[in-house]
Amino acid sequence: MSNRDAASALTSFGFTGLESEIYAFLLTESPATGYRISQAIGKPVANTYKAIQTLQAKGAIIVEQGDTRLCAPVD
């Protein structure tokens, strides 16, 4: 399944399109910084960080605290 297919499938679980793209990216490329994610999926950094906060609040991803905030999906 490609990242695009995975992202499309996640919208049925209540994720927005951007949240789905981020989560699908993290399934194959984690952990990753928000900046790395935004560059990889071609979305604005500010929008990506906002979606990361929402995914974290939903319990879908973990964001490690520290100098570099790395994101990883929750199984």
PDB file as gemmi writes it, atoms N, CA and C in Angstrom:
CRYST1    1.000    1.000    1.000  90.00  90.00  90.00 P 1                      
ATOM      1  N   MET A   1       0.851  -1.167   0.000  1.00  0.00           N  
ATOM      2  CA  MET A   1       0.000   0.000   0.000  1.00  0.00           C  
ATOM      3  C   MET A   1       0.902   1.236   0.000  1.00  0.00           C  
ATOM      4  N   SER A   2       0.629   2.160  -0.864  1.00  0.00           N  
ATOM      5  CA  SER A   2       1.423   3.379  -0.945  1.00  0.00           C  
ATOM      6  C   SER A   2       0.997   4.356   0.152  1.00  0.00           C  
ATOM      7  N   ASN A   3       1.831   5.373   0.394  1.00  0.00           N  
ATOM      8  CA  ASN A   3       1.477   6.403   1.378  1.00  0.00           C  
ATOM      9  C   ASN A   3       0.187   7.101   0.994  1.00  0.00           C  
ATOM     10  N   ARG A   4      -0.017   7.319  -0.306  1.00  0.00           N  
ATOM     11  CA  ARG A   4      -1.244   7.979  -0.770  1.00  0.00           C  
ATOM     12  C   ARG A   4      -2.466   7.112  -0.457  1.00  0.00           C  
ATOM     13  N   ASP A   5      -2.356   5.795  -0.674  1.00  0.00           N  
ATOM     14  CA  ASP A   5      -3.470   4.887  -0.366  1.00  0.00           C  
ATOM     15  C   ASP A   5      -3.738   4.856   1.136  1.00  0.00           C  
ATOM     16  N   ALA A   6      -2.670   4.815   1.922  1.00  0.00           N  
ATOM     17  CA  ALA A   6      -2.819   4.787   3.374  1.00  0.00           C  
ATOM     18  C   ALA A   6      -3.471   6.077   3.866  1.00  0.00           C  
ATOM     19  N   ALA A   7      -3.032   7.209   3.335  1.00  0.00           N  
ATOM     20  CA  ALA A   7      -3.602   8.492   3.734  1.00  0.00           C  
ATOM     21  C   ALA A   7      -5.081   8.553   3.375  1.00  0.00           C  
ATOM     22  N   SER A   8      -5.434   8.058   2.226  1.00  0.00           N  
ATOM     23  CA  SER A   8      -6.829   8.052   1.801  1.00  0.00           C  
ATOM     24  C   SER A   8      -7.670   7.195   2.741  1.00  0.00           C  
ATOM     25  N   ALA A   9      -7.152   6.052   3.145  1.00  0.00           N  
ATOM     26  CA  ALA A   9      -7.887   5.157   4.033  1.00  0.00           C  
ATOM     27  C   ALA A   9      -8.092   5.772   5.419  1.00  0.00           C  
ATOM     28  N   LEU A  10      -7.147   6.583   5.875  1.00  0.00           N  
ATOM     29  CA  LEU A  10      -7.227   7.156   7.216  1.00  0.00           C  
ATOM     30  C   LEU A  10      -8.301   8.220   7.357  1.00  0.00           C  
ATOM     31  N   THR A  11      -8.712   8.833   6.277  1.00  0.00           N  
ATOM     32  CA  THR A  11      -9.750   9.854   6.381  1.00  0.00           C  
ATOM     33  C   THR A  11     -11.072   9.267   6.869  1.00  0.00           C  
ATOM     34  N   SER A  12     -11.282   7.979   6.632  1.00  0.00           N  
ATOM     35  CA  SER A  12     -12.509   7.346   7.116  1.00  0.00           C  
ATOM     36  C   SER A  12     -12.509   7.176   8.638  1.00  0.00           C  
ATOM     37  N   PHE A  13     -11.335   7.361   9.265  1.00  0.00           N  
ATOM     38  CA  PHE A  13     -11.238   7.289  10.726  1.00  0.00           C  
ATOM     39  C   PHE A  13     -11.323   8.662  11.381  1.00  0.00           C  
ATOM     40  N   GLY A  14     -11.646   9.689  10.588  1.00  0.00           N  
ATOM     41  CA  GLY A  14     -11.811  11.020  11.137  1.00  0.00           C  
ATOM     42  C   GLY A  14     -10.593  11.905  11.046  1.00  0.00           C  
ATOM     43  N   PHE A  15      -9.534  11.441  10.384  1.00  0.00           N  
ATOM     44  CA  PHE A  15      -8.357  12.280  10.187  1.00  0.00           C  
ATOM     45  C   PHE A  15      -8.619  13.232   9.028  1.00  0.00           C  
ATOM     46  N   THR A  16      -8.053  14.435   9.108  1.00  0.00           N  
ATOM     47  CA  THR A  16      -8.116  15.343   7.969  1.00  0.00           C  
ATOM     48  C   THR A  16      -7.150  14.832   6.902  1.00  0.00           C  
ATOM     49  N   GLY A  17      -7.203  15.406   5.732  1.00  0.00           N  
ATOM     50  CA  GLY A  17      -6.284  15.010   4.670  1.00  0.00           C  
ATOM     51  C   GLY A  17      -4.835  15.188   5.079  1.00  0.00           C  
ATOM     52  N   LEU A  18      -4.515  16.331   5.704  1.00  0.00           N  
ATOM     53  CA  LEU A  18      -3.132  16.594   6.120  1.00  0.00           C  
ATOM     54  C   LEU A  18      -2.711  15.653   7.236  1.00  0.00           C  
ATOM     55  N   GLU A  19      -3.568  15.437   8.213  1.00  0.00           N  
ATOM     56  CA  GLU A  19      -3.249  14.495   9.293  1.00  0.00           C  
ATOM     57  C   GLU A  19      -2.986  13.104   8.728  1.00  0.00           C  
ATOM     58  N   SER A  20      -3.771  12.706   7.762  1.00  0.00           N  
ATOM     59  CA  SER A  20      -3.596  11.393   7.135  1.00  0.00           C  
ATOM     60  C   SER A  20      -2.256  11.295   6.423  1.00  0.00           C  
ATOM     61  N   GLU A  21      -1.887  12.347   5.702  1.00  0.00           N  
ATOM     62  CA  GLU A  21      -0.601  12.346   5.004  1.00  0.00           C  
ATOM     63  C   GLU A  21       0.561  12.254   5.981  1.00  0.00           C  
ATOM     64  N   ILE A  22       0.475  12.989   7.073  1.00  0.00           N  
ATOM     65  CA  ILE A  22       1.533  12.962   8.086  1.00  0.00           C  
ATOM     66  C   ILE A  22       1.650  11.573   8.699  1.00  0.00           C  
ATOM     67  N   TYR A  23       0.533  11.005   9.106  1.00  0.00           N  
ATOM     68  CA  TYR A  23       0.559   9.682   9.734  1.00  0.00           C  
ATOM     69  C   TYR A  23       1.088   8.627   8.771  1.00  0.00           C  
ATOM     70  N   ALA A  24       0.645   8.669   7.529  1.00  0.00           N  
ATOM     71  CA  ALA A  24       1.117   7.710   6.523  1.00  0.00           C  
ATOM     72  C   ALA A  24       2.619   7.860   6.304  1.00  0.00           C  
ATOM     73  N   PHE A  25       3.110   9.086   6.265  1.00  0.00           N  
ATOM     74  CA  PHE A  25       4.550   9.311   6.118  1.00  0.00           C  
ATOM     75  C   PHE A  25       5.293   8.714   7.298  1.00  0.00           C  
ATOM     76  N   LEU A  26       4.786   8.938   8.502  1.00  0.00           N  
ATOM     77  CA  LEU A  26       5.468   8.430   9.693  1.00  0.00           C  
ATOM     78  C   LEU A  26       5.464   6.909   9.773  1.00  0.00           C  
ATOM     79  N   LEU A  27       4.513   6.266   9.131  1.00  0.00           N  
ATOM     80  CA  LEU A  27       4.505   4.797   9.127  1.00  0.00           C  
ATOM     81  C   LEU A  27       5.737   4.232   8.447  1.00  0.00           C  
ATOM     82  N   THR A  28       6.280   4.966   7.495  1.00  0.00           N  
ATOM     83  CA  THR A  28       7.453   4.471   6.764  1.00  0.00           C  
ATOM     84  C   THR A  28       8.735   5.212   7.100  1.00  0.00           C  
ATOM     85  N   GLU A  29       8.637   6.414   7.635  1.00  0.00           N  
ATOM     86  CA  GLU A  29       9.815   7.252   7.860  1.00  0.00           C  
ATOM     87  C   GLU A  29       9.842   7.833   9.270  1.00  0.00           C  
ATOM     88  N   SER A  30       9.766   7.004  10.273  1.00  0.00           N  
ATOM     89  CA  SER A  30       9.775   7.565  11.619  1.00  0.00           C  
ATOM     90  C   SER A  30      10.969   7.045  12.409  1.00  0.00           C  
ATOM     91  N   PRO A  31      11.398   7.800  13.364  1.00  0.00           N  
ATOM     92  CA  PRO A  31      10.887   9.093  13.772  1.00  0.00           C  
ATOM     93  C   PRO A  31      11.356  10.190  12.819  1.00  0.00           C  
ATOM     94  N   ALA A  32      10.641  11.297  12.830  1.00  0.00           N  
ATOM     95  CA  ALA A  32      10.979  12.426  11.969  1.00  0.00           C  
ATOM     96  C   ALA A  32      10.567  13.727  12.644  1.00  0.00           C  
ATOM     97  N   THR A  33      11.272  14.790  12.319  1.00  0.00           N  
ATOM     98  CA  THR A  33      10.918  16.107  12.837  1.00  0.00           C  
ATOM     99  C   THR A  33       9.758  16.668  12.021  1.00  0.00           C  
ATOM    100  N   GLY A  34       9.083  17.650  12.588  1.00  0.00           N  
ATOM    101  CA  GLY A  34       8.001  18.298  11.864  1.00  0.00           C  
ATOM    102  C   GLY A  34       8.488  18.931  10.577  1.00  0.00           C  
ATOM    103  N   TYR A  35       9.672  19.530  10.629  1.00  0.00           N  
ATOM    104  CA  TYR A  35      10.227  20.156   9.426  1.00  0.00           C  
ATOM    105  C   TYR A  35      10.479  19.112   8.343  1.00  0.00           C  
ATOM    106  N   ARG A  36      11.037  17.983   8.732  1.00  0.00           N  
ATOM    107  CA  ARG A  36      11.305  16.899   7.772  1.00  0.00           C  
ATOM    108  C   ARG A  36      10.003  16.400   7.157  1.00  0.00           C  
ATOM    109  N   ILE A  37       8.990  16.259   7.979  1.00  0.00           N  
ATOM    110  CA  ILE A  37       7.683  15.803   7.496  1.00  0.00           C  
ATOM    111  C   ILE A  37       7.127  16.791   6.477  1.00  0.00           C  
ATOM    112  N   SER A  38       7.165  18.082   6.816  1.00  0.00           N  
ATOM    113  CA  SER A  38       6.595  19.086   5.913  1.00  0.00           C  
ATOM    114  C   SER A  38       7.329  19.111   4.578  1.00  0.00           C  
ATOM    115  N   GLN A  39       8.641  18.946   4.600  1.00  0.00           N  
ATOM    116  CA  GLN A  39       9.405  18.919   3.360  1.00  0.00           C  
ATOM    117  C   GLN A  39       9.056  17.689   2.524  1.00  0.00           C  
ATOM    118  N   ALA A  40       8.896  16.560   3.184  1.00  0.00           N  
ATOM    119  CA  ALA A  40       8.634  15.303   2.473  1.00  0.00           C  
ATOM    120  C   ALA A  40       7.249  15.274   1.832  1.00  0.00           C  
ATOM    121  N   ILE A  41       6.257  15.840   2.521  1.00  0.00           N  
ATOM    122  CA  ILE A  41       4.900  15.790   1.972  1.00  0.00           C  
ATOM    123  C   ILE A  41       4.532  17.048   1.190  1.00  0.00           C  
ATOM    124  N   GLY A  42       5.437  18.034   1.188  1.00  0.00           N  
ATOM    125  CA  GLY A  42       5.219  19.233   0.390  1.00  0.00           C  
ATOM    126  C   GLY A  42       4.145  20.160   0.919  1.00  0.00           C  
ATOM    127  N   LYS A  43       4.041  20.253   2.232  1.00  0.00           N  
ATOM    128  CA  LYS A  43       3.041  21.129   2.857  1.00  0.00           C  
ATOM    129  C   LYS A  43       3.748  22.212   3.669  1.00  0.00           C  
ATOM    130  N   PRO A  44       3.087  23.357   3.900  1.00  0.00           N  
ATOM    131  CA  PRO A  44       3.694  24.422   4.704  1.00  0.00           C  
ATOM    132  C   PRO A  44       4.037  23.948   6.115  1.00  0.00           C  
ATOM    133  N   VAL A  45       5.158  24.436   6.620  1.00  0.00           N  
ATOM    134  CA  VAL A  45       5.642  24.020   7.938  1.00  0.00           C  
ATOM    135  C   VAL A  45       4.616  24.334   9.035  1.00  0.00           C  
ATOM    136  N   ALA A  46       4.043  25.527   9.017  1.00  0.00           N  
ATOM    137  CA  ALA A  46       3.088  25.918  10.059  1.00  0.00           C  
ATOM    138  C   ALA A  46       1.879  24.991  10.083  1.00  0.00           C  
ATOM    139  N   ASN A  47       1.359  24.656   8.917  1.00  0.00           N  
ATOM    140  CA  ASN A  47       0.205  23.750   8.844  1.00  0.00           C  
ATOM    141  C   ASN A  47       0.581  22.361   9.344  1.00  0.00           C  
ATOM    142  N   THR A  48       1.786  21.929   9.009  1.00  0.00           N  
ATOM    143  CA  THR A  48       2.252  20.606   9.428  1.00  0.00           C  
ATOM    144  C   THR A  48       2.362  20.535  10.943  1.00  0.00           C  
ATOM    145  N   TYR A  49       2.948  21.561  11.560  1.00  0.00           N  
ATOM    146  CA  TYR A  49       3.082  21.554  13.016  1.00  0.00           C  
ATOM    147  C   TYR A  49       1.723  21.583  13.712  1.00  0.00           C  
ATOM    148  N   LYS A  50       0.776  22.314  13.170  1.00  0.00           N  
ATOM    149  CA  LYS A  50      -0.575  22.349  13.748  1.00  0.00           C  
ATOM    150  C   LYS A  50      -1.219  20.958  13.665  1.00  0.00           C  
ATOM    151  N   ALA A  51      -1.072  20.297  12.532  1.00  0.00           N  
ATOM    152  CA  ALA A  51      -1.635  18.950  12.372  1.00  0.00           C  
ATOM    153  C   ALA A  51      -0.927  17.955  13.294  1.00  0.00           C  
ATOM    154  N   ILE A  52       0.374  18.131  13.505  1.00  0.00           N  
ATOM    155  CA  ILE A  52       1.111  17.264  14.427  1.00  0.00           C  
ATOM    156  C   ILE A  52       0.549  17.416  15.838  1.00  0.00           C  
ATOM    157  N   GLN A  53       0.268  18.650  16.256  1.00  0.00           N  
ATOM    158  CA  GLN A  53      -0.329  18.881  17.576  1.00  0.00           C  
ATOM    159  C   GLN A  53      -1.682  18.180  17.694  1.00  0.00           C  
ATOM    160  N   THR A  54      -2.472  18.257  16.639  1.00  0.00           N  
ATOM    161  CA  THR A  54      -3.787  17.619  16.650  1.00  0.00           C  
ATOM    162  C   THR A  54      -3.650  16.099  16.714  1.00  0.00           C  
ATOM    163  N   LEU A  55      -2.737  15.540  15.931  1.00  0.00           N  
ATOM    164  CA  LEU A  55      -2.511  14.091  15.969  1.00  0.00           C  
ATOM    165  C   LEU A  55      -2.029  13.645  17.343  1.00  0.00           C  
ATOM    166  N   GLN A  56      -1.184  14.450  17.968  1.00  0.00           N  
ATOM    167  CA  GLN A  56      -0.713  14.124  19.313  1.00  0.00           C  
ATOM    168  C   GLN A  56      -1.879  14.156  20.303  1.00  0.00           C  
ATOM    169  N   ALA A  57      -2.738  15.150  20.196  1.00  0.00           N  
ATOM    170  CA  ALA A  57      -3.906  15.252  21.081  1.00  0.00           C  
ATOM    171  C   ALA A  57      -4.866  14.081  20.890  1.00  0.00           C  
ATOM    172  N   LYS A  58      -4.958  13.584  19.656  1.00  0.00           N  
ATOM    173  CA  LYS A  58      -5.813  12.429  19.354  1.00  0.00           C  
ATOM    174  C   LYS A  58      -5.184  11.117  19.801  1.00  0.00           C  
ATOM    175  N   GLY A  59      -3.909  11.153  20.192  1.00  0.00           N  
ATOM    176  CA  GLY A  59      -3.213   9.944  20.615  1.00  0.00           C  
ATOM    177  C   GLY A  59      -2.700   9.098  19.466  1.00  0.00           C  
ATOM    178  N   ALA A  60      -2.616   9.680  18.274  1.00  0.00           N  
ATOM    179  CA  ALA A  60      -2.187   8.931  17.092  1.00  0.00           C  
ATOM    180  C   ALA A  60      -0.680   8.920  16.916  1.00  0.00           C  
ATOM    181  N   ILE A  61      -0.013   9.949  17.457  1.00  0.00           N  
ATOM    182  CA  ILE A  61       1.447   9.994  17.371  1.00  0.00           C  
ATOM    183  C   ILE A  61       2.028  10.387  18.721  1.00  0.00           C  
ATOM    184  N   ILE A  62       3.299  10.076  18.882  1.00  0.00           N  
ATOM    185  CA  ILE A  62       4.065  10.475  20.054  1.00  0.00           C  
ATOM    186  C   ILE A  62       5.086  11.493  19.583  1.00  0.00           C  
ATOM    187  N   VAL A  63       5.237  12.574  20.340  1.00  0.00           N  
ATOM    188  CA  VAL A  63       6.256  13.568  20.038  1.00  0.00           C  
ATOM    189  C   VAL A  63       7.237  13.564  21.201  1.00  0.00           C  
ATOM    190  N   GLU A  64       8.467  13.143  20.921  1.00  0.00           N  
ATOM    191  CA  GLU A  64       9.505  13.084  21.947  1.00  0.00           C  
ATOM    192  C   GLU A  64       9.962  14.495  22.267  1.00  0.00           C  
ATOM    193  N   GLN A  65      10.022  14.816  23.540  1.00  0.00           N  
ATOM    194  CA  GLN A  65      10.482  16.132  23.973  1.00  0.00           C  
ATOM    195  C   GLN A  65      12.006  16.140  24.040  1.00  0.00           C  
ATOM    196  N   GLY A  66      12.601  17.242  23.741  1.00  0.00           N  
ATOM    197  CA  GLY A  66      14.042  17.392  23.775  1.00  0.00           C  
ATOM    198  C   GLY A  66      14.493  18.446  22.786  1.00  0.00           C  
ATOM    199  N   ASP A  67      15.790  18.472  22.521  1.00  0.00           N  
ATOM    200  CA  ASP A  67      16.318  19.447  21.568  1.00  0.00           C  
ATOM    201  C   ASP A  67      15.682  19.282  20.203  1.00  0.00           C  
ATOM    202  N   THR A  68      15.547  18.054  19.766  1.00  0.00           N  
ATOM    203  CA  THR A  68      14.890  17.749  18.503  1.00  0.00           C  
ATOM    204  C   THR A  68      13.606  16.983  18.808  1.00  0.00           C  
ATOM    205  N   ARG A  69      12.483  17.565  18.458  1.00  0.00           N  
ATOM    206  CA  ARG A  69      11.202  16.927  18.750  1.00  0.00           C  
ATOM    207  C   ARG A  69      10.890  15.947  17.615  1.00  0.00           C  
ATOM    208  N   LEU A  70      11.075  14.679  17.891  1.00  0.00           N  
ATOM    209  CA  LEU A  70      10.842  13.637  16.902  1.00  0.00           C  
ATOM    210  C   LEU A  70       9.438  13.059  17.051  1.00  0.00           C  
ATOM    211  N   CYS A  71       8.788  12.845  15.921  1.00  0.00           N  
ATOM    212  CA  CYS A  71       7.431  12.305  15.896  1.00  0.00           C  
ATOM    213  C   CYS A  71       7.472  10.855  15.447  1.00  0.00           C  
ATOM    214  N   ALA A  72       6.629  10.049  16.071  1.00  0.00           N  
ATOM    215  CA  ALA A  72       6.510   8.647  15.681  1.00  0.00           C  
ATOM    216  C   ALA A  72       5.046   8.228  15.825  1.00  0.00           C  
ATOM    217  N   PRO A  73       4.567   7.353  14.929  1.00  0.00           N  
ATOM    218  CA  PRO A  73       3.169   6.918  15.020  1.00  0.00           C  
ATOM    219  C   PRO A  73       2.948   5.945  16.169  1.00  0.00           C  
ATOM    220  N   VAL A  74       1.751   5.951  16.694  1.00  0.00           N  
ATOM    221  CA  VAL A  74       1.340   4.969  17.704  1.00  0.00           C  
ATOM    222  C   VAL A  74       0.673   3.836  16.923  1.00  0.00           C  
ATOM    223  N   ASP A  75       1.018   2.626  17.274  1.00  0.00           N  
ATOM    224  CA  ASP A  75       0.418   1.467  16.586  1.00  0.00           C  
ATOM    225  C   ASP A  75      -1.057   1.354  16.888  1.00  0.00           C  
TER     226      ASP A  75                                                      
END                                                                             
